[in-house]
């Protein structure tokens, strides 16, 4: 059951641009001063590529001697290699109805947008490509990977403005689509509350091809419902209203068990796939969570 406090309305163009600019200023500062170097050291390039040939110098690895050039000039020359840094980052974002939940200062959707923007600007600093896949129980939007600030701003606009056709969730479907469109290895961040199941096997397959990290954004009220008597609630994913007796211990226990079942499934699925995990509450600093994760992996 997903409780919705309220829904975001369509933004006019002026308001949208202001929001894009606000997020750009905040998240770009974070990526410039905090995540740029950490991102670079955490996610390595695809390997070493040939750069040039130069004369042998004392201390050079003899295994890199280019014997053809050495024979031609009658003096030793070595091959010089550089790290192939260019990578592709894919932001796989859950835009189902449950992301419009928040009992603190922000909805989960807003936090997810900020995290996605921070990651995108970090990738841009390293001249990497960034793509976006938005899903519910269907593929809602796909933006192929490209480089550059203007492309990142387009992604932020989509995350702020896009109105999904469906409010339900199917994480497995999103991952399958990703595997179909991304044939080469990519850095994949899946941003969701992961209040779903039946994605374990698909995640394992995706993790074999790509470098996957699940970023779970959640609200503290999703775990425990307060005792406030009879309450009418809306399940945003089914669009159904129900009256819930929060004074019942059995109801509150069932609510908590549902949440913990989804959490256990999330942790087990990512552990089995070998993928990374970040958990951040809407009222916590996602900056500390991202930075800690990068440092552990670096």
Secondary structure, 3 states (H helix, E strand, C coil): CCECCCCCCCCCHHHHHHHHHHHHHHHHHHHHHHHHHHHHHHCCCCEEEEEEEEECCCCCCHHHECHHHHHHHCCCEEEEEEEECCCEEEEEEECCHHHCCCCCCCCHHHHHHHHHHHHHHHHHHCCCEEEEEEECCCEEEEEEEECCHHHHHHHHHHHHHCCCCCCCCCHHHHHHHHHHHCCCCCEEEEEECCCCCCCHHHHHHHHHHCEEEEEEEECHHHCCCCCCCEEEEEECCCCEEEEEECCCHHHHHHHHHHHHHHHHHHHHHHHHHCCEEEEEECCCCHHHHHHHHHHHHC
